[in-house]
């Protein structure tokens, strides 16, 4: 199999997006590629676990990608892999969702396939763990590219297949979908899958791994929010409050001091309560993930010694305070010489350089976002002499404070 490395890479990448992906022999049972939880929850309405992969997919043409969406709105992609004469394999990925499913749709779907009211929450728990992969998603592009590579051509057939399953013989039946011990185990597995997904997101934030946002795109959707109240917007707000707390704690574990966390957490608390639609909820969740990742990247102090950590916190908390080296050292009961040496070693800057950079950065923020007089800006940055402030500001930025403010104004008006 000349493309085995590419195939393994594709499968590993899909699994990181929580999409089942495998390549199997056509004679393998279909249960080897389908999610066992799916069969447990929807029972016999999905597939016969003894049915072979070949029986399920039928005859597959070479150079053809097959896409299917079944009666349960679950999507799959499969194709016949080029192989050596003695070996035939089928690539199979899914389930995934092509779009979010609302609570109403899940209720109606549950009714149609015979899910009892008692088991509906198990059903919804399972769906909340299924990733959403839109048609223009990078994962679909990756599968397309893989097909181009293995078939040696950008031109290949794509066939949409409708998979229909038999309807339940009777309406909702408590006997089939009751609160049995097996049902509870199914619910536990579905919940564990969702919690595992959330835990991965929390780990990513604690490490500042903003690039992993794409791996969690499926969790930022309407149907993912745990259904605790009937009002969907209130429900998403509750979930947002929970995630704000969890991600804040994750950033704290990543070495961010509460001094920096409190402002961001408070801002998101206000934004969560101002939400008016589910689409806004998903957008805010993504923003929350990125913001806490940025905090870890910018303010993580795990690599610094306690003395340097405390010095940075004192400086960042009040730039207008007495920030002389002797004062900073005295507040910690250490010598100025020791603080100077360890600070330079760990940060790459002297204490005075760090303070100067922070003051200039704060000054650019105030000049660009407020109408404060330049003398007032200087005072907020801890510099009493406005002429000295203008001198060091120009040395750092190449512009006087007045010139800098004017350049910002011009940019905003362009």
C-alpha positions in Angstrom: 0.0 0.0 0.0 2.1 2.9 -1.3 0.0 5.5 0.5 -0.1 3.9 3.9 1.6 6.8 5.7 -0.8 9.3 4.2 -3.8 7.1 5.1 -2.6 6.7 8.7 -2.0 10.5 9.0 -5.5 11.1 7.7 -7.1 8.7 10.2 -5.1 10.1 13.1 -6.1 13.7 12.2 -9.8 12.7 11.9 -9.7 11.0 15.3 -8.2 14.2 16.8 -11.4 15.8 15.6 -13.3 13.0 17.3 -14.4 11.4 14.0 -14.2 7.7 13.8 -12.0 6.7 10.9 -10.6 3.3 9.8 -9.8 1.1 6.8 -11.0 -2.5 6.9 -11.5 -5.5 4.8 -14.9 -5.8 3.1 -15.6 -9.0 4.9 -15.3 -7.4 8.3 -18.6 -6.9 10.2 -20.0 -3.4 10.0 -19.8 -3.2 13.8 -16.0 -2.9 13.4 -16.4 0.6 11.8 -19.6 1.9 13.4 -19.7 3.5 16.8 -20.9 0.8 19.3 -22.6 3.4 21.4 -24.8 4.3 18.4 -26.1 0.8 18.1 -26.7 0.6 21.9 -28.8 3.8 21.9 -30.8 3.5 18.7 -30.8 -0.3 18.9 -31.8 -2.3 15.8 -32.9 0.7 13.8 -29.4 1.4 12.6 -27.7 -1.8 11.3 -27.3 -5.5 11.9 -23.9 -5.8 13.7 -23.3 -9.1 11.9 -23.7 -7.5 8.5 -20.4 -7.2 6.6 -19.0 -3.9 5.5 -19.4 -5.0 1.9 -23.1 -5.8 2.5 -23.6 -2.4 4.0 -21.9 -0.3 1.3 -22.8 -2.5 -1.7 -20.7 -2.5 -4.8 -18.1 0.3 -4.8 -16.6 1.7 -8.0 -12.9 2.7 -8.1 -12.0 6.4 -8.1 -15.3 7.2 -6.4 -16.0 8.9 -3.0 -19.3 7.9 -1.4 -21.1 10.3 0.9 -24.2 9.3 2.9 -26.6 10.9 5.4 -28.9 8.4 7.0 -32.3 8.8 8.6 -30.7 10.0 11.8 -28.9 12.9 10.1 -25.6 11.1 10.7 -23.1 11.5 7.9 -20.4 9.1 6.6 -17.8 9.0 3.9 -16.4 5.8 2.4 -14.4 4.7 -0.6 -12.6 1.7 -2.1 -8.9 2.1 -1.6 -6.4 1.3 -4.4 -4.8 -1.9 -3.3 -2.5 -4.8 -4.2 -4.1 -7.7 -6.0 -4.2 -9.8 -2.8 -5.7 -7.2 -0.6 -8.9 -5.0 -0.8 -9.7 -2.3 1.8 -12.4 0.2 2.3 -11.9 3.5 4.0 -14.8 4.5 6.3 -15.2 7.7 8.3 -18.1 8.9 10.5 -20.5 9.6 12.0 -20.4 13.3 11.9 -23.0 16.0 11.5 -23.2 18.3 8.5 -25.0 21.0 10.5 -26.2 21.5 14.1 -29.4 19.8 15.2 -31.8 21.7 17.4 -33.5 20.3 20.4 -36.8 20.3 18.6 -35.3 18.2 15.7 -33.9 15.7 18.2 -37.2 15.3 20.0 -39.0 14.7 16.7 -36.2 12.3 15.5 -36.4 10.4 18.8 -40.2 10.1 18.4 -39.8 8.8 14.9 -37.4 6.1 15.7 -39.1 5.0 19.0 -36.9 6.7 21.7 -38.9 6.9 24.9 -39.2 10.2 26.8 -37.1 8.6 29.6 -34.3 7.8 27.2 -34.4 11.0 25.2 -31.7 12.6 27.3 -29.4 9.6 26.6 -30.1 10.2 22.9 -29.3 13.9 23.1 -26.2 13.2 25.2 -24.9 11.0 22.3 -25.7 13.6 19.7 -23.9 16.3 21.7 -20.7 14.3 21.4 -20.8 14.1 17.6 -18.6 16.7 15.8 -20.0 19.0 13.2 -18.1 19.0 9.9 -19.3 21.6 7.4 -18.9 21.1 3.7 -16.1 23.6 3.5 -14.4 22.3 6.6 -10.6 21.6 6.5 -11.3 17.9 7.2 -13.4 17.5 4.0 -10.7 19.3 2.1 -8.1 16.9 3.5 -10.2 13.8 2.5 -10.5 15.3 -1.0 -6.8 15.9 -1.2 -6.1 12.4 0.0 -8.3 11.0 -2.8 -6.5 13.1 -5.4 -3.2 11.7 -4.1 -4.2 8.0 -4.1 -6.0 8.2 -7.5 -3.4 10.4 -9.1 -6.0 12.9 -10.4 -8.1 15.8 -9.2 -11.0 14.4 -11.2 -13.0 11.7 -9.4 -16.6 10.9 -8.9 -18.6 11.8 -5.7 -21.8 9.9 -5.2 -24.5 10.7 -2.6 -26.1 7.6 -1.2 -29.4 7.6 0.8 -29.4 5.1 3.6 -32.8 4.3 4.9 -33.6 2.1 7.9 -36.8 0.4 8.8 -39.1 2.3 11.1 -39.9 0.8 14.5 -42.8 -1.6 14.4 -44.7 0.5 16.9 -44.6 4.0 18.3 -42.5 4.8 21.3 -42.1 1.7 23.6 -41.0 1.9 27.1 -40.1 -1.7 27.1 -37.4 -1.2 24.5 -36.1 2.1 25.7 -36.6 2.0 29.5 -34.4 3.1 32.3 -32.6 -0.2 32.4 -29.1 -0.8 33.7 -27.9 -1.0 30.1 -29.5 2.3 29.3 -27.7 3.9 32.2 -24.4 2.5 31.0 -25.1 3.9 27.5 -25.8 7.3 29.0 -22.6 7.1 31.1 -20.5 6.4 28.0 -22.1 9.3 26.1 -21.6 11.7 29.0 -18.0 10.5 29.4 -17.3 11.2 25.7 -18.6 14.7 26.0 -16.7 15.3 29.3 -13.6 14.0 27.7 -14.1 16.5 24.8 -14.4 19.4 27.3 -11.4 18.2 29.3 -9.3 18.3 26.1 -10.4 21.9 25.6 -9.4 22.7 29.2 -6.0 21.1 28.8 -5.5 23.1 25.6 -6.2 26.4 27.4 -3.9 25.5 30.3 -1.1 25.1 27.7 -2.1 28.2 25.6 -2.7 26.0 22.6 -4.8 28.4 20.5 -4.1 26.5 17.3 -6.3 23.7 18.7 -9.5 25.8 18.3 -10.4 24.0 15.1 -10.4 20.7 17.0 -13.2 22.0 19.2 -15.4 23.7 16.6 -18.0 21.0 17.0 -18.5 21.7 20.7 -19.4 25.3 20.0 -22.9 24.7 18.8 -26.5 24.9 19.9 -27.1 21.2 20.5 -23.9 20.7 22.5 -25.0 22.9 25.4 -26.3 20.5 28.1 -30.1 20.8 28.3 -30.8 21.9 31.8 -33.7 24.3 31.2 -36.4 24.5 28.5 -35.3 27.9 27.2 -32.5 27.3 24.7 -30.9 30.7 25.1 -31.0 30.5 28.9 -29.6 27.0 28.6 -26.6 28.3 26.5 -26.0 31.1 28.9 -25.8 28.6 31.8 -23.4 26.5 29.8 -21.4 29.7 29.0 -21.1 30.5 32.7 -19.9 27.0 33.4 -17.3 27.1 30.7 -16.1 30.6 31.7 -15.4 29.2 35.1 -13.7 26.1 33.8 -11.5 27.9 31.3 -10.6 30.5 33.9 -9.4 27.8 36.2 -7.6 26.2 33.3 -5.7 29.4 32.5 -4.9 29.7 36.2 -3.4 26.2 36.1 -1.4 27.4 33.1 0.3 30.0 35.4 -1.8 33.1 34.9 -2.3 35.1 38.1 -5.9 36.0 39.1 -4.9 39.7 38.6 -5.1 39.1 34.9 -7.9 36.5 35.0 -10.4 38.6 36.9 -10.9 41.3 34.3 -11.3 38.8 31.4 -13.6 36.6 33.4 -15.8 39.5 34.5 -16.1 40.8 30.9 -17.2 37.4 29.7 -19.7 37.2 32.5 -21.4 40.4 31.3 -21.3 39.3 27.6 -22.9 35.9 28.5 -25.9 37.6 30.1 -26.2 39.9 27.1 -26.6 37.0 24.7 -29.8 37.0 22.7 -29.4 34.1 20.3 -27.8 30.6 20.0 -25.5 31.7 17.1 -24.1 34.4 19.4 -23.5 31.8 22.0 -21.3 29.7 19.7 -19.3 32.8 18.6 -18.8 33.9 22.2 -17.6 30.4 23.2 -14.9 30.5 20.5 -13.9 34.0 21.7 -13.7 32.7 25.2 -11.4 29.8 24.3 -9.1 32.1 22.3 -9.0 34.8 25.0 -8.0 32.4 27.8 -5.3 30.8 25.5 -3.9 34.3 24.9 -3.8 35.0 28.6 -1.7 31.8 29.2 0.6 32.7 26.3 1.1 36.3 27.5 1.0 36.1 31.3 2.0 32.5 32.2 4.6 32.8 35.0 5.2 29.1 35.6 8.8 29.5 34.3 9.6 32.4 36.7 10.8 32.1 40.3 8.6 33.5 43.1 10.6 36.7 43.4 10.3 37.5 39.7 6.6 36.5 39.6 5.8 38.9 42.5 7.9 41.7 40.9 6.0 41.4 37.6 2.6 41.4 39.4 3.5 44.5 41.4 4.6 46.3 38.2 1.6 45.2 36.1 -0.9 46.0 38.9 0.0 49.7 39.2 2.4 51.5 36.8 2.0 54.7 38.8 3.3 53.2 42.0 6.9 53.5 43.3 8.6 50.9 41.1 12.2 51.6 42.0 14.5 48.6 42.2 15.1 49.1 45.9 11.3 49.5 46.6 10.5 46.3 44.7 13.2 44.4 46.5 12.3 45.7 49.9 8.7 44.7 49.5 9.9 41.1 49.2 12.6 41.1 51.8 15.4 40.5 49.3 18.4 42.6 48.2 18.2 44.9 45.2 21.3 43.2 43.7 19.7 39.7 43.9 16.5 40.9 42.3 18.3 42.7 39.5 20.3 39.6 38.7 17.5 37.0 38.8 15.1 39.3 36.9 17.5 39.8 34.1 18.3 36.1 33.9 14.7 34.9 33.8 13.1 37.6 31.6 16.0 38.8 29.4 15.3 42.4 30.5 16.4 44.5 33.4 13.7 45.7 35.8 13.9 49.2 34.4 13.6 48.0 30.8 10.6 45.9 31.7 8.9 48.8 33.5 9.7 51.2 30.6 8.2 48.7 28.0 5.1 48.3 30.1 4.6 52.1 30.5 5.1 52.7 26.7 2.6 49.9 25.9 0.1 51.3 28.3 0.6 54.8 26.9 0.0 53.7 23.3 -3.2 52.1 24.5 -4.4 55.2 26.2 -3.4 57.5 23.4 -5.3 55.3 20.9 -8.5 54.7 22.8 -9.1 57.8 25.0 -9.1 61.6 24.7 -7.0 62.1 27.8 -4.5 64.9 27.7 -0.9 63.8 27.1 0.1 65.0 30.6 -2.7 62.8 32.1 -1.6 59.8 30.0 2.0 60.3 31.4 0.6 60.3 35.0 -1.3 57.1 34.4 1.9 55.5 33.2 3.8 56.6 36.3 5.8 59.4 34.7 5.5 62.8 36.4 7.5 64.8 33.8 5.6 65.1 30.5 8.7 66.2 28.6 10.6 63.2 29.8 7.6 61.1 28.9 7.5 62.5 25.4 11.3 61.9 25.0 11.2 58.2 26.0 8.0 57.6 24.0 9.6 58.9 20.8 12.7 56.9 21.5 10.6 53.7 21.7 8.0 54.4 19.0 9.6 56.8 16.6 6.8 59.3 17.2 5.9 61.9 19.8 2.7 61.1 21.7 0.8 63.7 19.7 2.1 62.3 16.4 1.2 58.8 17.5 -2.4 59.8 18.4 -2.8 61.6 15.1 -1.6 58.5 13.2 -4.1 56.4 15.0 -6.9 58.8 14.2 -5.9 58.8 10.5 -6.0 55.0 10.4 -9.4 54.9 11.9 -10.8 57.3 9.4 -9.3 55.5 6.4 
